[in-house]
Amino acid sequence: MHRMYPVRSRLARALAARGLGLALLLYLLHARFSRPNFYESGPDIYVLVLLPLAGALACSAALCAWRMFRSTPWFATSTMGVFLDCSLLGPTTIRWDDIDQLGEYHGPLHDSLAISLLPRGLERLGFRRRLWIGLGLGGNEGRVHVPANMIPTNLSELSAELNAMIRHRGRIGS
């Protein structure tokens, strides 16, 4: 059984980066709003772009801080299946019977543990999670992705160990 908790130093660095970015955006917005003719000149495209960006960055920083102080695992295996709480899908449990394959995915931006699901496994995820996967957020093409930087162990070793566990249970051939 695996239980992997967040690496707090990574979360602290991510939170610091988001905080600095938010401070810079707020400084730029303040500089724009403090101009004497700002309210007379009409809407500024600069502000219309920075305001939603600052809001998204603030939400991201709040989520990062929330995850930093929670004590629940991001990734856990049990006799029922795999529990994930480290992707955009939110807390998700995937039963062993619904998994088609487990493997490494080497994408253009980052590596991840890819969990390929059977069609009934996708159905059990629910509409919202299927929509996220269809849009390429948290997975794609019937796969759920667990980012490698969220797993504190070696991705290859974890993938091999989980595949051995699945083969040992006799749920998946090869």
Accessible surface in RSA format (square Angstrom, percent):
REM  Atomic radii and reference values for relative SASA: ProtOr
REM  Chains: A
REM  Algorithm: Lee & Richards
REM  Probe-radius: 1.40
REM  Slices: 20
REM RES _ NUM      All-atoms   Total-Side   Main-Chain    Non-polar    All polar
REM                ABS   REL    ABS   REL    ABS   REL    ABS   REL    ABS   REL
RES MET A   1   149.09  77.2  79.63  52.7  69.46 165.4  73.00  62.1  76.09 100.8
RES HIS A   2    33.38  18.2  30.44  21.2   2.94   7.5  20.51  21.1  12.87  15.0
RES ARG A   3   148.39  62.3 121.42  61.9  26.97  64.2  23.28  31.8 125.11  75.8
RES MET A   4    10.99   5.7   8.53   5.6   2.47   5.9  10.99   9.3   0.00   0.0
RES TYR A   5   100.42  46.9  92.70  52.7   7.72  20.1  66.26  49.8  34.17  42.1
RES PRO A   6    10.52   7.7   0.93   0.8   9.59  34.9   1.01   0.8   9.51  59.1
RES VAL A   7    44.58  29.3  37.96  34.4   6.62  16.0  42.56  37.0   2.02   5.5
RES ARG A   8   106.10  44.5 101.99  52.0   4.11   9.8  55.08  75.3  51.02  30.9
RES SER A   9    62.52  52.8  52.52  70.1  10.00  23.0  45.23  96.3  17.29  24.2
RES ARG A  10    89.23  37.5  83.94  42.8   5.29  12.6  28.62  39.1  60.61  36.7
RES LEU A  11    14.21   7.9  13.72   9.8   0.49   1.2  14.21  10.0   0.00   0.0
RES ALA A  12    40.87  37.6  35.30  54.5   5.57  12.7  36.67  51.6   4.20  11.1
RES ARG A  13   154.53  64.9 146.15  74.5   8.37  19.9  76.32 104.3  78.20  47.4
RES ALA A  14    30.57  28.1  22.94  35.4   7.63  17.4  30.04  42.3   0.52   1.4
RES LEU A  15    47.76  26.6  46.33  33.1   1.43   3.6  46.33  32.5   1.43   3.8
RES ALA A  16    58.07  53.4  45.28  69.9  12.79  29.1  56.97  80.2   1.10   2.9
RES ALA A  17    63.78  58.6  50.05  77.2  13.73  31.2  55.53  78.2   8.25  21.9
RES ARG A  18    75.30  31.6  72.63  37.0   2.67   6.4  12.34  16.9  62.96  38.2
RES GLY A  19    33.35  41.1   0.00   N/A  33.35  41.1  27.92  76.6   5.44  12.2
RES LEU A  20   134.00  74.6 127.62  91.3   6.39  16.1 128.21  90.0   5.79  15.6
RES GLY A  21    23.79  29.3   0.00   N/A  23.79  29.3  22.61  62.1   1.17   2.6
RES LEU A  22    35.70  19.9  35.70  25.5   0.00   0.0  35.70  25.1   0.00   0.0
RES ALA A  23    57.35  52.7  46.64  72.0  10.71  24.4  52.54  74.0   4.81  12.8
RES LEU A  24   107.05  59.6 102.34  73.2   4.71  11.8 106.33  74.7   0.71   1.9
RES LEU A  25    16.22   9.0  16.22  11.6   0.00   0.0  16.22  11.4   0.00   0.0
RES LEU A  26    94.32  52.5  90.90  65.0   3.42   8.6  90.93  63.9   3.39   9.1
RES TYR A  27   143.35  66.9 138.18  78.6   5.17  13.5  97.02  72.9  46.33  57.1
RES LEU A  28    55.62  31.0  54.59  39.1   1.03   2.6  54.59  38.3   1.03   2.8
RES LEU A  29     8.54   4.8   8.54   6.1   0.00   0.0   8.54   6.0   0.00   0.0
RES HIS A  30   120.93  66.1 116.28  80.8   4.65  11.9  75.22  77.5  45.71  53.2
RES ALA A  31    45.71  42.0  34.83  53.8  10.88  24.7  39.17  55.2   6.54  17.3
RES ARG A  32    61.79  25.9  60.75  31.0   1.03   2.5   7.53  10.3  54.25  32.9
RES PHE A  33    70.42  35.2  63.54  39.4   6.88  17.9  63.57  38.5   6.85  19.6
RES SER A  34    71.79  60.7  38.53  51.4  33.26  76.6  35.00  74.5  36.79  51.5
RES ARG A  35    82.80  34.8  75.13  38.3   7.67  18.3  47.15  64.4  35.65  21.6
RES PRO A  36   132.05  96.2  98.85  90.1  33.19 120.7 111.33  91.9  20.71 128.7
RES ASN A  37    78.83  54.4  78.41  75.8   0.42   1.0  21.84  52.6  56.99  55.1
RES PHE A  38    17.45   8.7  16.19  10.0   1.26   3.3  16.19   9.8   1.26   3.6
RES TYR A  39   173.02  80.8 142.66  81.2  30.36  79.0 115.64  86.9  57.38  70.7
RES GLU A  40   148.83  85.4 112.46  85.1  36.37  86.6  55.20 106.8  93.62  76.4
RES SER A  41    70.21  59.3  30.59  40.8  39.61  91.2  39.78  84.7  30.42  42.6
RES GLY A  42    32.43  40.0   0.00   N/A  32.43  40.0  29.01  79.6   3.42   7.7
RES PRO A  43   119.83  87.3  86.10  78.5  33.74 122.6  95.69  79.0  24.14 150.1
RES ASP A  44    29.06  20.4  23.08  23.0   5.98  14.1  10.33  24.3  18.73  18.7
RES ILE A  45   127.66  72.6 122.71  91.4   4.95  11.9 122.92  88.5   4.74  12.9
RES TYR A  46    74.63  34.8  69.53  39.6   5.10  13.3  61.02  45.9  13.61  16.8
RES VAL A  47     8.10   5.3   8.10   7.3   0.00   0.0   8.10   7.0   0.00   0.0
RES LEU A  48    99.44  55.4  88.37  63.2  11.07  27.8  89.21  62.7  10.23  27.5
RES VAL A  49    87.66  57.7  81.00  73.3   6.67  16.1  84.89  73.8   2.77   7.5
RES LEU A  50    15.29   8.5  15.29  10.9   0.00   0.0  15.29  10.7   0.00   0.0
RES LEU A  51    86.39  48.1  79.72  57.0   6.67  16.8  80.10  56.3   6.29  16.9
RES PRO A  52    86.29  62.9  70.04  63.8  16.26  59.1  81.67  67.4   4.63  28.8
RES LEU A  53    91.92  51.2  88.29  63.2   3.64   9.1  91.07  64.0   0.85   2.3
RES ALA A  54     7.36   6.8   6.57  10.1   0.79   1.8   6.75   9.5   0.61   1.6
RES GLY A  55    36.19  44.6   0.00   N/A  36.19  44.6  34.90  95.8   1.30   2.9
RES ALA A  56    62.27  57.3  48.50  74.8  13.77  31.3  56.12  79.0   6.15  16.3
RES LEU A  57    42.98  23.9  40.56  29.0   2.43   6.1  42.41  29.8   0.58   1.5
RES ALA A  58    41.08  37.8  35.51  54.8   5.57  12.7  36.98  52.1   4.10  10.9
RES CYS A  59    90.44  68.4  81.72  91.1   8.72  20.5  29.44  74.6  61.00  65.8
RES SER A  60    36.22  30.6  28.89  38.6   7.33  16.9  23.43  49.9  12.79  17.9
RES ALA A  61    13.42  12.3  12.70  19.6   0.72   1.6  13.01  18.3   0.40   1.1
RES ALA A  62    63.33  58.2  50.34  77.7  12.99  29.6  58.61  82.5   4.72  12.5
RES LEU A  63    86.78  48.3  82.44  59.0   4.34  10.9  86.02  60.4   0.75   2.0
RES CYS A  64     8.45   6.4   4.82   5.4   3.64   8.5   6.51  16.5   1.95   2.1
RES ALA A  65    28.86  26.5  28.55  44.1   0.31   0.7  28.78  40.5   0.08   0.2
RES TRP A  66   140.95  56.6 132.48  64.1   8.47  19.9 117.05  62.4  23.90  38.8
RES ARG A  67    30.17  12.7  29.30  14.9   0.87   2.1  11.39  15.6  18.78  11.4
RES MET A  68    34.06  17.6  33.35  22.1   0.71   1.7  33.35  28.4   0.71   0.9
RES PHE A  69   156.23  78.2 124.90  77.4  31.32  81.5 128.69  78.0  27.54  78.8
RES ARG A  70    46.14  19.4  41.26  21.0   4.88  11.6  32.37  44.2  13.78   8.4
RES SER A  71    88.35  74.7  72.92  97.3  15.43  35.5  39.55  84.2  48.80  68.4
RES THR A  72    60.43  43.0  58.70  59.5   1.73   4.1  59.25  79.6   1.18   1.8
RES PRO A  73    22.82  16.6  22.82  20.8   0.00   0.0  22.82  18.8   0.00   0.0
RES TRP A  74    11.25   4.5  11.25   5.4   0.00   0.0   8.65   4.6   2.60   4.2
RES PHE A  75     0.74   0.4   0.74   0.5   0.00   0.0   0.74   0.5   0.00   0.0
RES ALA A  76    11.17  10.3  10.47  16.2   0.70   1.6  10.57  14.9   0.61   1.6
RES THR A  77     1.84   1.3   0.69   0.7   1.15   2.7   0.76   1.0   1.07   1.6
RES SER A  78    43.84  37.0  39.62  52.9   4.21   9.7  32.18  68.5  11.66  16.3
RES THR A  79   106.27  75.6  94.35  95.7  11.91  28.4  70.49  94.7  35.78  54.1
RES MET A  80   126.01  65.3 114.23  75.6  11.78  28.0  81.74  69.5  44.27  58.7
RES GLY A  81     1.97   2.4   0.00   N/A   1.97   2.4   0.68   1.9   1.29   2.9
RES VAL A  82     0.14   0.1   0.04   0.0   0.10   0.2   0.14   0.1   0.00   0.0
RES PHE A  83    61.84  30.9  60.97  37.8   0.87   2.3  60.97  37.0   0.87   2.5
RES LEU A  84     1.02   0.6   1.02   0.7   0.00   0.0   1.02   0.7   0.00   0.0
RES ASP A  85     3.85   2.7   3.85   3.8   0.00   0.0   0.00   0.0   3.85   3.8
RES CYS A  86     4.77   3.6   0.51   0.6   4.26  10.0   1.28   3.3   3.49   3.8
RES SER A  87    16.02  13.5   2.86   3.8  13.16  30.3  11.67  24.9   4.34   6.1
RES LEU A  88   110.34  61.4  94.40  67.5  15.93  40.1  97.69  68.6  12.64  34.0
RES LEU A  89     0.44   0.2   0.44   0.3   0.00   0.0   0.44   0.3   0.00   0.0
RES GLY A  90    16.09  19.8   0.00   N/A  16.09  19.8  15.72  43.1   0.37   0.8
RES PRO A  91    79.17  57.7  71.44  65.1   7.73  28.1  71.93  59.4   7.24  45.0
RES THR A  92     5.27   3.7   2.27   2.3   3.00   7.2   5.27   7.1   0.00   0.0
RES THR A  93    77.45  55.1  53.75  54.5  23.70  56.5  35.06  47.1  42.39  64.1
RES ILE A  94     4.34   2.5   2.16   1.6   2.18   5.3   4.34   3.1   0.00   0.0
RES ARG A  95    93.44  39.2  92.99  47.4   0.45   1.1  24.25  33.1  69.19  41.9
RES TRP A  96     3.49   1.4   2.55   1.2   0.94   2.2   2.55   1.4   0.94   1.5
RES ASP A  97    51.00  35.7  44.17  44.0   6.83  16.1  14.00  32.9  37.00  36.9
RES ASP A  98     4.30   3.0   4.30   4.3   0.00   0.0   0.32   0.8   3.98   4.0
RES ILE A  99     2.47   1.4   0.00   0.0   2.47   6.0   0.00   0.0   2.47   6.7
RES ASP A 100    60.75  42.6  59.23  59.0   1.52   3.6   1.41   3.3  59.34  59.2
RES GLN A 101   111.54  62.4 109.32  79.9   2.23   5.3  23.11  49.2  88.44  67.1
RES LEU A 102     8.77   4.9   0.00   0.0   8.77  22.1   0.00   0.0   8.77  23.6
RES GLY A 103    23.04  28.4   0.00   N/A  23.04  28.4  21.57  59.2   1.48   3.3
RES GLU A 104    68.89  39.6  38.38  29.0  30.51  72.6   9.07  17.5  59.82  48.8
RES TYR A 105    66.76  31.2  64.39  36.6   2.37   6.2  42.32  31.8  24.45  30.1
RES HIS A 106   126.12  68.9  96.37  67.0  29.75  76.1  74.76  77.0  51.36  59.8
RES GLY A 107    18.98  23.4   0.00   N/A  18.98  23.4   3.97  10.9  15.01  33.6
RES PRO A 108   135.07  98.4  91.79  83.7  43.28 157.3 105.14  86.8  29.93 186.0
RES LEU A 109   165.52  92.2 130.69  93.5  34.83  87.5 133.97  94.1  31.54  84.9
RES HIS A 110   100.39  54.9  89.99  62.5  10.40  26.6  82.50  85.0  17.88  20.8
RES ASP A 111    58.02  40.6  53.36  53.1   4.66  11.0   6.16  14.5  51.86  51.7
RES SER A 112     0.32   0.3   0.32   0.4   0.00   0.0   0.00   0.0   0.32   0.4
RES LEU A 113     0.00   0.0   0.00   0.0   0.00   0.0   0.00   0.0   0.00   0.0
RES ALA A 114     7.86   7.2   6.81  10.5   1.05   2.4   6.81   9.6   1.05   2.8
RES ILE A 115     0.08   0.0   0.08   0.1   0.00   0.0   0.08   0.1   0.00   0.0
RES SER A 116    21.89  18.5  21.89  29.2   0.00   0.0  10.20  21.7  11.69  16.4
RES LEU A 117    14.45   8.0   0.19   0.1  14.26  35.8   0.19   0.1  14.26  38.4
RES LEU A 118    50.81  28.3  50.31  36.0   0.50   1.3  50.81  35.7   0.00   0.0
RES PRO A 119   103.59  75.5 100.36  91.5   3.23  11.7 102.49  84.6   1.10   6.9
RES ARG A 120   117.00  49.1 112.31  57.3   4.69  11.2  50.04  68.4  66.96  40.6
RES GLY A 121     2.80   3.4   0.00   N/A   2.80   3.4   0.46   1.3   2.34   5.2
RES LEU A 122    41.76  23.3  41.76  29.9   0.00   0.0  41.76  29.3   0.00   0.0
RES GLU A 123   121.33  69.7 108.32  81.9  13.01  31.0  28.47  55.1  92.86  75.8
RES ARG A 124   124.45  52.3  88.43  45.1  36.03  85.8  47.83  65.4  76.62  46.4
RES LEU A 125    13.47   7.5   6.28   4.5   7.20  18.1   8.17   5.7   5.30  14.3
RES GLY A 126    29.17  36.0   0.00   N/A  29.17  36.0  29.17  80.0   0.00   0.0
RES PHE A 127   145.66  72.9 137.55  85.2   8.11  21.1 137.55  83.4   8.11  23.2
RES ARG A 128   119.35  50.1 116.11  59.2   3.24   7.7  66.12  90.4  53.23  32.3
RES ARG A 129    52.54  22.1  52.33  26.7   0.21   0.5   1.01   1.4  51.53  31.2
RES ARG A 130    85.40  35.9  77.63  39.6   7.76  18.5  24.53  33.5  60.87  36.9
RES LEU A 131    86.91  48.4  80.52  57.6   6.39  16.1  86.36  60.6   0.55   1.5
RES TRP A 132    81.81  32.8  81.81  39.6   0.00   0.0  80.33  42.8   1.48   2.4
RES ILE A 133     8.32   4.7   6.79   5.1   1.54   3.7   6.79   4.9   1.54   4.2
RES GLY A 134    68.67  84.7   0.00   N/A  68.67  84.7  36.62 100.5  32.05  71.8
RES LEU A 135   112.84  62.8  83.41  59.7  29.43  74.0  87.77  61.6  25.07  67.5
RES GLY A 136    42.31  52.2   0.00   N/A  42.31  52.2  15.89  43.6  26.42  59.2
RES LEU A 137    67.52  37.6  66.26  47.4   1.26   3.2  67.52  47.4   0.00   0.0
RES GLY A 138    15.27  18.8   0.00   N/A  15.27  18.8   7.71  21.2   7.56  16.9
RES GLY A 139     3.95   4.9   0.00   N/A   3.95   4.9   0.86   2.4   3.09   6.9
RES ASN A 140    43.97  30.3  43.82  42.3   0.16   0.4  13.26  31.9  30.72  29.7
RES GLU A 141   147.38  84.6 105.19  79.6  42.19 100.5  57.24 110.7  90.14  73.6
RES GLY A 142    16.10  19.9   0.00   N/A  16.10  19.9   8.79  24.1   7.32  16.4
RES ARG A 143    53.78  22.6  53.78  27.4   0.00   0.0   8.10  11.1  45.69  27.7
RES VAL A 144     0.00   0.0   0.00   0.0   0.00   0.0   0.00   0.0   0.00   0.0
RES HIS A 145    19.07  10.4  18.21  12.7   0.86   2.2  17.31  17.8   1.76   2.0
RES VAL A 146     0.12   0.1   0.12   0.1   0.00   0.0   0.12   0.1   0.00   0.0
RES PRO A 147    26.83  19.6  26.83  24.5   0.00   0.0  26.83  22.2   0.00   0.0
RES ALA A 148    30.14  27.7  22.30  34.4   7.84  17.8  22.71  32.0   7.43  19.7
RES ASN A 149    95.17  65.6  83.77  81.0  11.40  27.4  33.43  80.4  61.74  59.7
RES MET A 150    53.19  27.5  50.83  33.6   2.36   5.6  47.88  40.7   5.31   7.0
RES ILE A 151     4.25   2.4   0.76   0.6   3.49   8.4   0.82   0.6   3.44   9.3
RES PRO A 152    63.40  46.2  31.75  28.9  31.65 115.1  33.00  27.2  30.41 189.0
RES THR A 153    71.66  51.0  54.47  55.2  17.20  41.0  61.88  83.1   9.79  14.8
RES ASN A 154    80.96  55.8  65.68  63.5  15.28  36.8  24.89  59.9  56.07  54.2
RES LEU A 155    17.54   9.8  14.57  10.4   2.97   7.5  14.57  10.2   2.97   8.0
RES SER A 156    54.02  45.6  49.50  66.1   4.52  10.4  28.53  60.7  25.49  35.7
RES GLU A 157   115.43  66.3 107.91  81.6   7.52  17.9  45.24  87.5  70.18  57.3
RES LEU A 158     5.49   3.1   1.99   1.4   3.50   8.8   4.99   3.5   0.51   1.4
RES SER A 159     8.01   6.8   8.01  10.7   0.00   0.0   1.94   4.1   6.07   8.5
RES ALA A 160    60.74  55.8  51.38  79.3   9.36  21.3  57.68  81.2   3.06   8.1
RES GLU A 161    88.59  50.9  81.71  61.8   6.88  16.4  32.91  63.7  55.68  45.5
RES LEU A 162     0.09   0.1   0.09   0.1   0.00   0.0   0.09   0.1   0.00   0.0
RES ASN A 163    32.61  22.5  32.23  31.2   0.37   0.9   3.93   9.5  28.68  27.7
RES ALA A 164    50.54  46.5  45.08  69.6   5.45  12.4  47.18  66.4   3.36   8.9
RES MET A 165    39.78  20.6  32.81  21.7   6.97  16.6  37.49  31.9   2.29   3.0
RES ILE A 166     1.89   1.1   1.82   1.4   0.07   0.2   1.89   1.4   0.00   0.0
RES ARG A 167   116.93  49.1 100.61  51.3  16.32  38.9  37.12  50.7  79.81  48.4
RES HIS A 168   163.98  89.6 134.29  93.3  29.69  76.0  92.01  94.8  71.97  83.7
RES ARG A 169    84.55  35.5  50.82  25.9  33.73  80.3  25.81  35.3  58.74  35.6
RES GLY A 170    63.41  78.2   0.00   N/A  63.41  78.2  30.34  83.3  33.06  74.0
RES ARG A 171   113.33  47.6  77.12  39.3  36.21  86.2  17.25  23.6  96.08  58.2
RES ILE A 172    32.62  18.6  23.67  17.6   8.95  21.6  28.47  20.5   4.15  11.3
RES GLY A 173    61.95  76.4   0.00   N/A  61.95  76.4  41.86 114.9  20.09  45.0
RES SER A 174   125.25 105.8  74.53  99.5  50.72 116.8  63.22 134.6  62.03  86.9
END  Absolute sums over single chains surface
CHAIN  1 A    10243.4       8327.7       1915.7       6620.6       3622.8
END  Absolute sums over all chains
TOTAL         10243.4       8327.7       1915.7       6620.6       3622.8
